Amino acid sequence: MKKIKILQALIFTVVLLLSIISFFVLPNSVAVQWNSEGASNHISKAIAISIPVIISLFGIVSWKYSSIRYNANIEASKKLQTIHSVIWGIVSCTGVIINIIFMIMN
């Protein structure tokens, strides 16, 4: 359980650091949709920076409460608990991936 808390803190720290770096790297209008002619849809930098943080925070909080729920329910399957941890871990890491994509594509 302590390893999961450290992993969650690490994921959130990486997302925050990438968001701070993105603030200085990204232009004021960030492209989020591309077609054959180039960027076709843009959002503001503030929204582009906050989206990955919100997604990761949602994943980490859901991951935490999912594990609390399974620890309270002794009858819960260990396999089901592992599956939920993997799913919420992937959702938490999505913020890191989105930040990197924004920086690469803009």
N, C-alpha and C positions, 0 to 999 in steps of 0.2 A: 504494500500500500504506500509506503514511503517513497518507493521508486516511481510510482505513478505520479505522486505529488511533485516530485522533482522534475519529471518529464513534462508535466503540465506547466510548471513555472518556466521551464526552459523554452517550450513552444511559445508561450505568451511573450517572453522576453525577446525572442527572435522576431516575432511579429512586430512588437513595438519598435525595436531597433530598425527593422526594414522600413517601417512607416516613417520614422524620423529621417532616414536616408532618402526615402521617396519624396519627402517634403522638399528637399533641396535639389533633387534630380529631375523630378517630373515638371513638365510645363504647366501653365495655369489651366489649360484645357487638355484633358487626358482622353485619348482615343480608346473606346471600348468595343467598337465594332468595325470590321474592315470588309471591304469588297474588292473587286478587281481594279477599281480606280483608286484605292487607298482607304484612308479612314473615313467612315461614313457616319459615325455617331460619337459624340464626345460628352464627358461629364466634367464637373469642376474638380480641381485638385483636392479640395477638402473632402469631397465625397469619395474620391478614389483612395484616399489615405484611410478613411474611416471604415470602409467596407471590409477589408481584411481583418481589422481589429475586432469589429463586431462579430464576424463569422467565427473567428477563433475563440473569442470570449464566450459565445453561445455554445460552441463545441466543448470547451473546457468545463463550463458550468454544468452542461448536460452530462458530461462524462463523470464529473464529481458526484452529482446527485444519482446517477445511474449506479455507481459503485456503492454509494451509501444505502440505496434501496436494496441492492443484492446482499449487502452485509447484514441488513436487518432481517432479511428473509432467508433463513437457514436452508429451506427446502429448494431454493433456486439452484438450478443446474450450474455447475462450474463452467461447462462449455458455453452456455448461454451468456454467462457473465463475461467470458473472454470475448465472445462475438460482439457484445455491446461495447466493451472497452476498445476493441479494434475499430469499430464503426465511429465512435466518438473521437478516437485518436486521429482518424483520417479527416474528419470534419474539422478538428482543431488545426491540423496541418494545412488545410485548404487556404487559410489566410496567408501563410508563408508563400505558397505557390502563386496566389493572386498577386501579391506584392512583387514577386520576381517577374511575373508576366507583364505587369504594368511597366516596370522599369525597362525590360527588354524591348517591348513593342513601342515605347514612346521614346 
